[in-house]
Amino acid sequence: MRLAAALLAAVLLAAAPVTEVVAAAPGEESTYVPPLADPVLEARAKALQKQLRCLVCQGQSIDESNAPLATDLRRLIREQMQSGMSDDQIKEFLVARYGVFVLMEPPVRTDTYFLWFGPALLVILGGAAIGVTILRSRRRLASDPPIDGLDATD
């Protein structure tokens, strides 16, 4: 009887749905940042967060990222907005602290030329290298004498 009860309990535990834990694990910070009470400020904060790059993830904005640094930056943005800073002032503060790379769309300046034009330059250089390789192989095939017994007329 005890064996049957133990088996039944094991089957019920195995079949129970697994719920996702939302709270942060012990020793970890939560990535939740409470929204601002003012909906206009909250909308500004969300829009600004989408314009700033997560320096940990680098491919995501701080609005999308769950990295602790992104969480800290979301809190910082809200604090600065509540103190009356404009979006441009907040961006200037973050650029002074983290550099131009923190902006999802950095300005076109001499120190950001490679960010803007580097990918196109790499594509052009890659295409030129492929073109030169093809031309060299065609010239080499045209200049090589045919091998005896392998005529194209056969």
Backbone as a chain_set.jsonl record, in Angstrom:
{"seq": "MRLAAALLAAVLLAAAPVTEVVAAAPGEESTYVPPLADPVLEARAKALQKQLRCLVCQGQSIDESNAPLATDLRRLIREQMQSGMSDDQIKEFLVARYGVFVLMEPPVRTDTYFLWFGPALLVILGGAAIGVTILRSRRRLASDPPIDGLDATD", "coords": {"N": [[0.821, -1.19, 0.0], [1.927, 1.245, 0.799], [3.881, 1.46, -1.134], [2.342, 1.798, -3.43], [1.177, 4.27, -2.854], [3.446, 5.893, -2.773], [4.332, 5.658, -5.423], [2.135, 6.816, -6.73], [2.292, 9.432, -5.728], [4.768, 10.175, -6.824], [4.182, 10.093, -9.578], [2.218, 12.093, -9.739], [3.709, 14.345, -8.939], [5.573, 14.432, -11.008], [3.929, 14.981, -13.149], [2.949, 17.455, -12.577], [2.485, 20.884, -13.433], [5.195, 22.972, -14.38], [6.103, 25.934, -12.957], [7.213, 29.189, -13.846], [9.778, 30.934, -12.263], [9.642, 34.167, -11.188], [10.764, 35.994, -9.489], [13.891, 37.349, -8.404], [16.802, 35.363, -8.015], [18.411, 34.342, -4.942], [20.925, 36.624, -4.015], [21.07, 37.79, -6.487], [20.234, 40.644, -8.468], [17.051, 42.074, -9.225], [15.75, 42.655, -12.491], [13.714, 44.317, -12.846], [12.331, 47.478, -13.236], [10.508, 49.881, -11.721], [7.742, 51.579, -13.233], [7.479, 55.101, -13.999], [5.408, 57.424, -12.218], [4.225, 59.457, -13.662], [2.753, 59.319, -16.762], [3.662, 60.572, -19.11], [6.368, 61.142, -18.648], [7.218, 58.502, -18.343], [6.783, 57.493, -20.918], [8.646, 59.061, -22.296], [10.979, 58.088, -21.085], [10.967, 55.396, -21.924], [11.205, 55.768, -24.715], [13.739, 56.986, -24.831], [15.341, 54.973, -23.759], [15.314, 53.138, -25.822], [16.988, 54.287, -27.608], [19.5, 53.991, -26.662], [22.391, 51.997, -26.32], [22.982, 48.779, -24.915], [25.802, 48.217, -23.089], [26.825, 45.832, -22.344], [25.485, 43.77, -23.733], [25.535, 44.766, -26.345], [24.234, 44.401, -28.813], [21.705, 45.015, -28.305], [19.207, 47.351, -27.209], [19.082, 49.329, -24.168], [16.546, 49.124, -23.303], [15.655, 46.637, -24.122], [17.416, 44.854, -22.97], [18.392, 42.582, -20.341], [20.536, 42.795, -18.741], [22.448, 43.552, -15.806], [23.727, 46.107, -15.866], [22.198, 47.467, -17.785], [19.779, 47.574, -16.432], [20.524, 49.242, -14.301], [21.06, 51.572, -15.777], [18.503, 52.133, -16.788], [17.185, 52.788, -14.41], [18.719, 55.027, -13.684], [18.147, 56.804, -15.791], [15.433, 57.307, -15.311], [15.61, 58.534, -12.79], [17.055, 60.859, -13.458], [15.287, 62.071, -15.229], [13.176, 62.638, -13.529], [14.4, 64.552, -12.005], [14.387, 66.668, -13.7], [15.964, 66.817, -16.0], [16.648, 67.102, -19.515], [16.125, 65.036, -22.482], [18.334, 65.261, -24.215], [20.288, 66.232, -22.449], [20.565, 64.035, -20.756], [21.488, 62.124, -22.563], [23.95, 63.341, -23.24], [25.243, 63.196, -20.767], [25.469, 60.392, -20.468], [27.026, 59.774, -22.721], [29.353, 61.163, -22.082], [30.137, 59.64, -19.948], [30.25, 56.917, -20.88], [31.043, 56.963, -23.524], [30.681, 57.486, -27.121], [29.726, 55.149, -28.171], [27.599, 54.251, -26.688], [25.307, 55.227, -27.791], [22.684, 54.196, -29.921], [22.531, 55.066, -32.541], [25.149, 56.527, -33.433], [26.55, 59.861, -33.88], [27.625, 61.176, -37.09], [30.856, 61.656, -37.243], [34.359, 62.493, -37.267], [35.614, 60.631, -35.579], [33.828, 58.562, -35.645], [33.619, 57.587, -38.174], [34.438, 55.017, -39.073], [32.536, 53.376, -37.866], [30.246, 54.078, -39.287], [30.95, 53.907, -42.049], [32.602, 51.73, -42.291], [31.503, 49.009, -42.605], [30.536, 49.119, -45.312], [32.918, 49.676, -46.635], [34.366, 47.327, -46.059], [32.811, 45.444, -47.476], [33.195, 46.352, -50.1], [35.999, 46.035, -50.358], [36.151, 43.254, -49.983], [34.669, 42.359, -52.217], [36.343, 43.322, -54.255], [38.632, 41.775, -53.773], [37.645, 39.199, -54.337], [36.988, 39.566, -57.039], [39.564, 40.073, -58.167], [40.781, 37.617, -57.639], [39.227, 35.88, -59.242], [39.756, 36.928, -61.82], [42.537, 36.455, -61.991], [42.591, 33.641, -61.892], [41.235, 33.002, -64.267], [42.963, 34.089, -66.197], [45.183, 32.496, -65.718], [44.193, 29.971, -66.419], [43.71, 30.411, -69.139], [46.27, 30.864, -70.119], [47.665, 28.529, -69.622], [49.035, 25.626, -71.182], [47.19, 23.143, -73.037], [46.559, 19.88, -71.682], [48.0, 16.902, -72.837], [45.946, 14.56, -74.488], [43.576, 15.331, -73.36], [41.831, 16.925, -74.915], [39.494, 19.473, -75.749], [37.913, 19.001, -77.893], [37.269, 16.372, -78.129]], "CA": [[0.0, 0.0, 0.0], [2.832, 2.378, 0.841], [4.536, 1.525, -2.425], [1.38, 2.372, -4.37], [1.04, 5.685, -2.514], [4.674, 6.554, -3.178], [4.301, 5.728, -6.879], [1.115, 7.795, -7.101], [2.847, 10.749, -5.42], [5.818, 10.45, -7.803], [3.528, 10.373, -10.856], [1.565, 13.401, -9.628], [4.749, 15.373, -8.939], [6.173, 14.5, -12.339], [2.95, 15.531, -14.081], [2.566, 18.809, -12.163], [3.058, 21.908, -14.314], [6.328, 23.706, -13.846], [5.855, 27.375, -13.051], [8.423, 29.981, -13.994], [10.065, 31.791, -11.125], [9.821, 35.533, -11.665], [11.593, 36.728, -8.551], [15.33, 37.162, -8.572], [17.406, 34.353, -7.161], [19.177, 34.97, -3.857], [22.216, 37.154, -4.43], [20.945, 38.454, -7.782], [19.326, 41.782, -8.494], [15.943, 41.997, -10.163], [15.889, 43.579, -13.615], [12.488, 45.11, -12.901], [12.411, 48.895, -12.877], [9.116, 50.335, -11.663], [7.453, 52.708, -14.128], [7.258, 56.4, -13.377], [4.003, 57.733, -11.974], [3.772, 60.327, -14.745], [2.816, 58.556, -18.015], [4.429, 61.307, -20.117], [7.772, 60.866, -18.337], [7.472, 57.078, -18.614], [6.89, 57.352, -22.375], [9.951, 59.627, -22.645], [12.016, 57.165, -20.615], [10.953, 54.239, -22.836], [11.748, 56.199, -26.011], [15.168, 57.218, -24.665], [15.969, 53.664, -23.548], [15.445, 52.473, -27.122], [18.046, 54.976, -28.357], [20.774, 53.759, -25.992], [22.888, 50.628, -26.468], [23.477, 48.077, -23.741], [27.237, 48.045, -23.266], [27.133, 44.425, -22.079], [24.947, 42.962, -24.844], [25.997, 45.489, -27.523], [23.324, 44.314, -29.939], [20.376, 45.356, -27.806], [19.076, 48.618, -26.498], [18.915, 49.077, -22.737], [15.142, 48.799, -23.105], [15.478, 45.207, -24.388], [18.398, 44.047, -22.264], [18.187, 42.212, -18.941], [21.827, 42.876, -18.058], [22.399, 44.451, -14.635], [24.089, 47.476, -16.246], [21.034, 48.064, -18.447], [18.818, 47.876, -15.364], [21.021, 50.439, -13.615], [20.877, 52.729, -16.662], [17.066, 52.46, -16.813], [16.901, 53.501, -13.152], [19.393, 56.323, -13.762], [17.377, 57.653, -16.71], [14.211, 57.728, -14.617], [15.99, 59.502, -11.747], [17.434, 62.126, -14.076], [14.066, 62.689, -15.77], [12.421, 63.188, -12.403], [15.094, 65.756, -11.528], [14.148, 67.74, -14.651], [16.907, 66.838, -17.127], [16.07, 66.818, -20.833], [16.671, 63.84, -23.134], [19.668, 65.582, -24.714], [21.197, 66.313, -21.309], [20.8, 62.671, -20.286], [22.37, 61.506, -23.56], [25.284, 63.927, -23.076], [25.797, 62.62, -19.545], [25.85, 58.995, -20.722], [28.136, 59.773, -23.688], [30.546, 61.579, -21.336], [30.506, 58.546, -19.05], [30.5, 55.639, -21.554], [31.508, 57.16, -24.888], [29.678, 57.592, -28.189], [29.219, 53.81, -28.477], [26.362, 54.013, -25.946], [24.192, 55.634, -28.653], [22.363, 53.21, -30.951], [22.882, 55.725, -33.8], [26.127, 57.572, -33.117], [26.617, 60.917, -34.898], [28.691, 61.041, -38.087], [31.983, 62.521, -36.916], [35.617, 61.873, -37.698], [35.931, 59.466, -34.759], [32.838, 57.492, -35.858], [33.554, 57.236, -39.602], [34.532, 53.575, -39.286], [31.237, 52.783, -37.493], [29.278, 54.345, -40.334], [31.378, 53.529, -43.395], [33.415, 50.519, -42.221], [30.88, 47.847, -43.249], [30.525, 49.284, -46.772], [34.311, 49.553, -47.072], [34.714, 45.902, -46.01], [32.125, 44.776, -48.589], [33.887, 46.749, -51.341], [37.303, 45.366, -50.368], [35.902, 41.824, -50.192], [34.296, 42.186, -53.629], [37.541, 43.529, -55.075], [39.502, 40.603, -53.598], [37.028, 38.098, -55.088], [37.151, 39.888, -58.462], [40.969, 39.865, -58.539], [41.017, 36.171, -57.615], [38.582, 35.294, -60.427], [40.523, 37.351, -63.008], [43.814, 35.734, -62.007], [42.386, 32.228, -62.241], [40.885, 32.946, -65.7], [44.199, 34.314, -66.958], [46.035, 31.33, -65.556], [43.603, 28.894, -67.228], [43.867, 30.763, -70.555], [47.674, 30.813, -70.509], [48.202, 27.168, -69.473], [48.857, 24.796, -72.38], [46.297, 22.011, -72.792], [47.221, 18.634, -71.335], [47.841, 15.9, -73.924], [44.922, 13.546, -74.293], [42.367, 15.911, -72.789], [41.388, 18.0, -75.788], [38.088, 19.829, -75.594], [37.175, 18.598, -79.101], [36.882, 14.951, -78.051]], "C": [[0.872, 1.264, 0.0], [3.545, 2.557, -0.493], [3.622, 2.16, -3.46], [1.215, 3.868, -4.114], [2.279, 6.47, -2.958], [4.736, 6.706, -4.69], [3.306, 6.768, -7.358], [1.626, 9.219, -6.852], [3.926, 11.131, -6.437], [5.222, 10.803, -9.154], [2.875, 11.755, -10.827], [2.593, 14.538, -9.628], [5.383, 15.533, -10.313], [5.231, 15.162, -13.333], [2.549, 16.957, -13.736], [3.21, 19.831, -13.092], [4.196, 22.636, -13.607], [6.039, 25.189, -14.032], [7.181, 28.101, -13.093], [8.58, 30.889, -12.79], [10.39, 33.183, -11.647], [10.757, 36.312, -10.756], [13.064, 36.417, -8.791], [15.825, 36.106, -7.594], [18.179, 35.05, -6.047], [20.556, 35.41, -4.344], [22.181, 37.856, -5.778], [19.976, 39.616, -7.663], [18.216, 41.536, -9.501], [16.176, 42.999, -11.286], [14.654, 44.459, -13.756], [12.767, 46.537, -12.436], [10.98, 49.409, -12.866], [8.885, 51.54, -12.573], [7.248, 53.993, -13.327], [5.764, 56.662, -13.22], [3.406, 58.583, -13.093], [3.885, 59.569, -16.073], [3.613, 59.251, -19.124], [5.929, 61.062, -19.899], [8.131, 59.414, -18.633], [7.619, 56.831, -20.114], [8.227, 57.924, -22.864], [11.084, 58.692, -22.264], [12.117, 55.958, -21.544], [11.58, 54.602, -24.182], [13.26, 56.404, -25.923], [15.919, 55.899, -24.485], [16.179, 52.918, -24.861], [16.552, 53.09, -27.968], [19.435, 54.707, -27.789], [21.139, 52.277, -26.025], [23.304, 50.06, -25.113], [24.954, 47.772, -23.981], [27.687, 46.617, -22.969], [26.719, 43.579, -23.278], [25.418, 43.481, -26.201], [25.079, 45.384, -28.735], [21.909, 44.709, -29.554], [20.39, 46.752, -27.204], [18.927, 48.305, -25.011], [17.454, 48.792, -22.402], [14.905, 47.297, -23.244], [16.324, 44.32, -23.487], [17.99, 43.758, -20.82], [19.49, 42.233, -18.156], [21.713, 43.834, -16.872], [22.768, 45.899, -14.962], [22.916, 48.182, -16.924], [19.961, 48.425, -17.424], [19.236, 49.136, -14.624], [20.821, 51.689, -14.468], [19.404, 53.112, -16.776], [16.674, 53.222, -15.555], [17.49, 54.913, -13.184], [18.623, 57.294, -14.655], [16.127, 58.178, -16.022], [14.518, 58.761, -13.521], [16.315, 60.866, -12.348], [16.228, 62.83, -14.69], [13.244, 63.318, -14.657], [13.085, 64.44, -11.842], [15.009, 66.902, -12.533], [15.11, 67.806, -15.832], [16.184, 66.496, -18.427], [16.706, 65.55, -21.406], [18.093, 64.093, -23.626], [20.69, 65.672, -23.581], [21.545, 64.914, -20.777], [21.729, 61.939, -21.25], [23.802, 62.027, -23.413], [25.978, 63.361, -21.845], [26.295, 61.2, -19.791], [26.997, 58.89, -21.718], [29.431, 60.188, -22.985], [31.052, 60.442, -20.454], [30.964, 57.295, -19.792], [31.03, 55.781, -22.98], [30.356, 57.126, -25.883], [29.04, 56.232, -28.501], [27.91, 53.508, -27.749], [25.126, 54.401, -26.773], [23.943, 54.569, -29.714], [22.676, 53.758, -32.339], [23.855, 56.853, -33.488], [26.179, 58.625, -34.218], [27.759, 60.649, -35.874], [29.732, 62.11, -37.781], [33.25, 61.796, -37.337], [35.96, 60.637, -36.868], [34.911, 58.336, -34.895], [32.72, 57.096, -37.33], [33.574, 55.723, -39.808], [33.223, 52.88, -38.898], [30.226, 52.933, -38.631], [29.676, 53.751, -41.683], [32.223, 52.258, -43.434], [32.77, 49.307, -42.885], [30.856, 47.95, -44.772], [31.936, 49.136, -47.338], [34.75, 48.087, -47.082], [34.053, 45.117, -47.137], [32.823, 45.095, -49.908], [35.244, 46.044, -51.44], [37.159, 43.856, -50.594], [35.525, 41.525, -51.63], [35.485, 42.355, -54.554], [38.476, 42.326, -54.968], [38.952, 39.406, -54.367], [37.203, 38.327, -56.586], [38.568, 39.648, -58.939], [41.284, 38.373, -58.588], [40.427, 35.498, -58.853], [39.362, 35.663, -61.69], [41.854, 36.616, -63.105], [43.631, 34.271, -62.404], [41.999, 32.079, -63.71], [42.124, 33.137, -66.573], [45.112, 33.097, -66.89], [45.514, 30.162, -66.4], [43.798, 29.166, -68.714], [45.32, 30.623, -71.003], [48.289, 29.413, -70.377], [48.001, 26.378, -70.761], [47.96, 23.62, -72.061], [47.111, 20.748, -72.496], [46.95, 17.621, -72.437], [46.794, 14.861, -73.554], [43.64, 14.074, -73.699], [41.912, 17.091, -73.617], [39.902, 18.249, -75.587], [37.269, 19.372, -76.793], [36.731, 17.153, -79.042], [35.483, 14.759, -77.569]], "O": [[0.585, 2.227, -0.712], [3.784, 3.683, -0.927], [4.068, 2.967, -4.276], [1.123, 4.65, -5.06], [2.16, 7.587, -3.461], [5.141, 7.754, -5.193], [3.594, 7.521, -8.289], [1.414, 10.108, -7.677], [3.992, 12.283, -6.865], [5.704, 11.722, -9.816], [2.975, 12.504, -11.798], [2.368, 15.577, -10.249], [5.695, 16.648, -10.73], [5.682, 15.833, -14.262], [1.871, 17.609, -14.53], [4.36, 19.661, -13.496], [4.153, 22.878, -12.401], [5.763, 25.64, -15.144], [8.153, 27.687, -12.46], [7.626, 31.532, -12.354], [11.305, 33.354, -12.453], [11.47, 37.203, -11.218], [13.421, 35.361, -9.313], [15.314, 35.983, -6.481], [18.559, 36.212, -6.186], [21.262, 34.65, -5.007], [23.175, 38.464, -6.174], [19.03, 39.586, -6.875], [18.423, 40.866, -10.513], [16.735, 44.072, -11.058], [14.564, 45.259, -14.688], [13.361, 46.761, -11.382], [10.305, 49.377, -13.896], [9.74, 52.421, -12.669], [6.895, 53.968, -12.148], [4.956, 56.17, -14.008], [2.23, 58.445, -13.429], [4.991, 59.208, -16.477], [4.179, 58.581, -19.988], [6.665, 60.806, -20.852], [9.226, 59.13, -19.119], [8.475, 56.054, -20.537], [8.867, 57.344, -23.741], [12.038, 58.52, -23.023], [13.216, 55.544, -21.913], [12.384, 53.845, -24.724], [13.987, 56.032, -26.845], [17.02, 55.737, -25.011], [17.129, 52.146, -24.989], [17.004, 52.481, -28.938], [20.436, 55.139, -28.36], [20.294, 51.414, -25.787], [23.892, 50.752, -24.281], [25.305, 47.135, -24.974], [28.808, 46.236, -23.307], [27.501, 42.771, -23.779], [25.671, 42.689, -27.109], [25.158, 46.236, -29.62], [21.016, 44.731, -30.401], [21.42, 47.259, -26.759], [18.676, 47.16, -24.634], [17.158, 48.271, -21.326], [14.047, 46.741, -22.558], [15.984, 43.158, -23.264], [17.335, 44.57, -20.166], [19.543, 41.742, -17.028], [20.968, 44.812, -16.929], [22.185, 46.824, -14.396], [22.668, 49.36, -16.668], [19.311, 49.464, -17.541], [18.406, 50.001, -14.347], [20.456, 52.744, -13.95], [19.084, 54.298, -16.854], [15.917, 54.19, -15.623], [16.844, 55.874, -12.765], [18.467, 58.467, -14.315], [15.799, 59.359, -16.136], [13.783, 59.733, -13.349], [15.906, 61.9, -11.82], [16.156, 64.059, -14.671], [12.682, 64.401, -14.824], [12.412, 65.295, -11.268], [15.503, 67.996, -12.259], [15.069, 68.77, -16.596], [15.238, 65.709, -18.441], [17.702, 65.053, -20.88], [18.963, 63.236, -23.472], [21.83, 65.235, -23.738], [22.687, 64.654, -20.397], [22.64, 61.227, -20.828], [24.755, 61.25, -23.456], [27.176, 63.078, -21.882], [27.399, 60.841, -19.381], [27.852, 58.015, -21.583], [30.49, 59.626, -23.262], [32.257, 60.303, -20.24], [31.948, 56.67, -19.397], [31.431, 54.784, -23.58], [29.222, 56.788, -25.544], [27.933, 56.177, -29.037], [27.183, 52.599, -28.151], [24.02, 53.947, -26.479], [24.888, 54.089, -30.34], [23.049, 52.993, -33.229], [23.445, 57.998, -33.3], [25.885, 58.319, -35.373], [28.736, 59.983, -35.534], [29.522, 63.299, -38.024], [33.212, 60.625, -37.717], [36.538, 59.687, -37.396], [35.103, 57.264, -34.322], [31.814, 56.347, -37.695], [32.816, 55.2, -40.625], [32.839, 51.898, -39.533], [29.446, 52.019, -38.9], [28.847, 53.164, -42.378], [32.528, 51.761, -44.518], [33.435, 48.628, -43.668], [31.128, 46.964, -45.456], [32.124, 48.538, -48.397], [35.431, 47.652, -48.011], [34.671, 44.213, -47.699], [33.019, 44.209, -50.739], [35.591, 45.515, -52.496], [37.957, 43.254, -51.313], [36.002, 40.549, -52.207], [35.627, 41.618, -55.53], [39.052, 41.903, -55.97], [39.719, 38.671, -54.988], [37.528, 37.397, -57.324], [38.765, 39.076, -60.011], [41.985, 37.919, -59.493], [41.069, 34.634, -59.448], [39.605, 34.805, -62.539], [42.252, 36.198, -64.193], [44.43, 33.727, -63.168], [42.404, 31.105, -64.345], [42.308, 32.433, -67.566], [45.736, 32.717, -67.881], [46.298, 29.446, -67.023], [44.031, 28.229, -69.478], [45.572, 30.293, -72.162], [49.336, 29.148, -70.968], [46.933, 26.44, -71.369], [47.961, 23.138, -70.929], [48.218, 20.58, -73.006], [45.823, 17.491, -72.914], [46.773, 14.353, -72.433], [42.686, 13.311, -73.547], [41.634, 18.158, -73.069], [39.146, 17.324, -75.288], [36.041, 19.355, -76.72], [35.887, 16.742, -79.838], [35.02, 13.624, -77.453]]}, "num_chains": 1, "name": "protein.A"}
